Amino acid sequence: AIPARGSDWAGPLLPHWTLVFARLADDASWQVREQACVALDLLAQQARRQFGPHLKQLIAPWLRCRFDAQQDVRRAAVAAFGSAFPAEGKYSQALAFCRAELVPTLAENVHAPPPPKTGDEDTDAEAAEAYTRRVSTSLQAIAHLITQTNAPANAPANAPVGGDASSAPPQASAALDELRGQLTERLLDERLW
């Protein structure tokens, strides 16, 4: 339905989609997470320039989907990134543009306490799985953000993770050092283990 309606319809849908996508990207069903990324891909193809103002709201759950344990979710998220940022260097620029929103959101996910036990075995298992997925994908997204911030400016959206910290600009280097400190503190916290 999205491709048939075109960009005139996709643009006005984006403000509403940002809220819905954040929920769907955290759904317990991997099929729902995958289809949310497929729909985001279609919207990115249709909306093009109208997509930019909504990027900061979409980027954290979208980036976390890129590191989902389910391969189909990862593939759909990467395809959506490729559609949204087809030109060389645009992906890294988008991550740098959204870094101020990404870092606190992802750090908050990593620092969130485990869900309380309810007594219902199925509910507790689902909550524990969602918590593990949120923390795991957030940590991987942070690592990716660090390496992409250090990657060459023309790195494509589907480039392998890597980079040299010495090549980062001074302001990015300071932000990365702060992020590394927060991660180290979190990983050394006995409550995590």
Backbone hydrogen bonds, N-H to C=O, Kabsch-Sander energy under -0.5 kcal/mol:
donor,donor_aa,acceptor,acceptor_aa,energy
5,R,1,A,-1.3
5,R,2,I,-0.5
6,G,2,I,-1.4
9,W,6,G,-0.9
10,A,6,G,-1.8
11,G,7,S,-2.1
13,L,9,W,-0.9
14,L,10,A,-1.3
14,L,11,G,-0.7
16,H,13,L,-0.8
17,W,13,L,-2.3
18,T,14,L,-2.1
19,L,15,P,-0.6
20,V,16,H,-1.7
21,F,17,W,-3.6
22,A,18,T,-1.6
23,R,19,L,-1.2
24,L,20,V,-2.7
25,A,21,F,-2.9
26,D,23,R,-1.1
27,D,24,L,-1.4
33,R,29,S,-1.8
34,E,30,W,-2.6
35,Q,31,Q,-2.5
36,A,32,V,-2.1
37,C,33,R,-1.7
38,V,34,E,-2.2
39,A,35,Q,-2.6
40,L,36,A,-2.1
41,D,37,C,-2.3
42,L,38,V,-2.2
43,L,39,A,-2.5
44,A,40,L,-2.6
45,Q,41,D,-2.1
46,Q,42,L,-1.9
47,A,43,L,-3.3
48,R,44,A,-1.4
50,Q,47,A,-2.4
51,F,48,R,-1.6
52,G,49,R,-0.7
54,H,51,F,-1.5
55,L,52,G,-1.6
57,Q,54,H,-0.7
58,L,54,H,-1.5
59,I,55,L,-2.6
62,W,58,L,-2.1
63,L,59,I,-3.0
64,R,60,A,-2.2
65,C,61,P,-1.8
66,R,62,W,-1.1
67,F,64,R,-1.3
68,D,65,C,-1.5
71,Q,69,A,-0.5
73,V,70,Q,-0.5
74,R,70,Q,-2.0
75,R,71,Q,-2.9
76,A,72,D,-2.0
77,A,73,V,-2.4
78,V,74,R,-2.6
79,A,75,R,-2.2
80,A,76,A,-2.0
81,F,77,A,-2.2
82,G,78,V,-2.4
83,S,79,A,-2.0
84,A,80,A,-2.5
85,F,81,F,-2.4
90,K,87,A,-1.6
91,Y,87,A,-0.5
92,S,155,A,-0.7
93,Q,89,G,-2.0
94,A,90,K,-2.5
95,L,91,Y,-2.3
96,A,92,S,-2.4
97,F,93,Q,-2.7
98,C,94,A,-1.9
99,R,95,L,-0.6
99,R,96,A,-0.8
101,E,98,C,-1.2
102,L,98,C,-2.8
103,V,99,R,-2.5
105,T,101,E,-1.5
106,L,102,L,-3.1
107,A,103,V,-2.6
108,E,104,P,-2.4
109,N,105,T,-1.8
110,V,106,L,-2.1
111,H,107,A,-2.4
112,A,108,E,-0.9
121,E,119,G,-0.7
124,D,120,D,-2.8
125,A,121,E,-2.3
126,E,122,D,-2.3
127,A,123,T,-2.4
128,A,124,D,-2.4
129,E,125,A,-2.3
130,A,126,E,-2.4
131,Y,127,A,-2.3
132,T,128,A,-2.6
133,R,129,E,-2.5
134,R,130,A,-2.5
135,V,131,Y,-2.6
136,S,132,T,-2.8
137,T,133,R,-2.6
138,S,134,R,-1.8
139,L,135,V,-2.5
140,Q,136,S,-2.2
141,A,137,T,-2.3
142,I,138,S,-2.4
143,A,139,L,-2.4
144,H,140,Q,-2.4
145,L,141,A,-2.7
146,I,142,I,-2.5
147,T,143,A,-2.4
148,Q,144,H,-3.1
149,T,145,L,-2.2
150,N,146,I,-1.2
151,A,147,T,-0.6
155,A,152,P,-1.9
159,A,156,P,-1.7
164,D,150,N,-0.9
165,A,163,G,-0.5
167,S,164,D,-1.8
168,A,165,A,-1.4
173,S,169,P,-2.8
174,A,170,P,-2.2
175,A,171,Q,-1.8
176,L,172,A,-2.6
177,D,173,S,-2.5
178,E,174,A,-2.2
179,L,175,A,-2.2
180,R,176,L,-2.9
181,G,177,D,-2.2
182,Q,178,E,-2.3
183,L,179,L,-2.6
184,T,180,R,-2.8
185,E,181,G,-2.4
186,R,182,Q,-2.4
187,L,183,L,-2.9
188,L,184,T,-1.8
189,D,185,E,-0.6
189,D,186,R,-0.8
192,L,189,D,-1.4
193,W,189,D,-0.7
193,W,190,E,-0.5
